[in-house]
Amino acid sequence: MTTDFTVCKYGADAEGTHEYAGVHNFNESVYFNFVDPISQLGGLVRIGNRPGLGYSETSVQLTLPGGAIAFRAGRIKREDNDDFRGGQGSTSSSPSPPARPRSPSAILLRGWFIRR
């Protein structure tokens, strides 16, 4: 079975971060969602920059087999909007590219060990 995905309507200039311009409550985020139908593990990762408030935040939600949810969030000090590192990070070079998230850590959760 093949599923068609929505094509991005924006160009490469819309990918990545945008000029911060000193707005106090400026917020810019990138999201990754994923699912593995074999293990029945899914998740959502959000990396958000809030340079006017002096931090970047990352949240991870995992949907486990059987429907249980695991969640973790954190912040790091940050006063720029140069990229989406947020303690994790990602790279992209074209509109709607395959995501290449990177993480310096692993996740250990009740017998599940997930490492990229």
N, C-alpha and C positions, 0 to 999 in steps of 0.2 A: 504494500500500500504506500503510495506517495502522497505527500501533503504539500501544497503550494504555500509558500511563505509570502508575506507582504513585502514588496520591494520598497526600499528606502526612497523617499521622495526628495531627499536633500543631497547636496553634493559633498565632496570631501571637505570643503571648508566648514561644514557644520559638525564634523566629527571632532572629537577632542575638546579642549577647553576654550573658553572665550575670554575676552578682556574683562578684567575685574573692575576697573575704573573707580575703586574706592567706595562703592555703595555698601553701607554698613551691613545690611541683611542679605547681601548677595549669596546665592546658593546655586551650585551646579553639581549635577550627579551623573553617574553612569551606572547602569544596571546590567546584570548578567542573570539569566535564568537557565536552568538545565534540568534534565530528567534522564535517568537511566532505567529503561523499561525492564531490564533483566533483574537488577537488584531492587527495583522499585524505590530508588532514592532520588529525590528531586530537591531543588533549592533555588534560592534567590539571593544574590549578592548585590549590595548597593554601596558604592563609594561616593561620598559627597564632600565637596569642598565648601567651607564657609570662612574665607580668608578675612572678612570684616570682623568676624567673631573670634578669629585666631585659632581655628582648628579645622581638621579634616576628620570625617567619621566614616567608619565601615560597619556594616551590619551583614550578618549571614543568617539565613533561615534555611534549615534543612527539613524536608518532609520525609519522614522515615517510613519504612514498610509498616503497614497497619494504620497509618495516619497520624502518628505522634509527630510533634513539631519540636525541633531544637533551635534555639536562637541565641546569638551572641552579638554584642555591639561594643564598639570602643571608639575612642578619639585619640588623635595625636595633635600636638601643637603644629600650627601651619598658618602662615600669613601671606601665602601666594596662591595663585590658581594656575600654575604652570603645567600641571599634569594631574592624573588621577592615581597618585600613589597610595594615599590613605592607609599606609601600613601594609597594603597589598600591592595592587597595581594592575595595569593592563597596557597593551600596545595596540595601535591600530594605524593603518595607513591608507584606507580607502573607505567609501561609504559601505556600511553593512558588511565589514570584513568578518572572516571567522575570528572569534574572540580568542585571544591568547592571554588569559589571566595568569598571573604569577603570584605565588605566595611564599613567604619565607618560612612558613610553619605548616604543621600538619594538624588534622582534627582527630581527636580521640573521643569517641562517644559510645558508651555502653557496648563495648565489644566491636564497634566499627572503627576501623583505622583507615582514614582517607588521606592519601598524600599524593600531591601532584608531582 
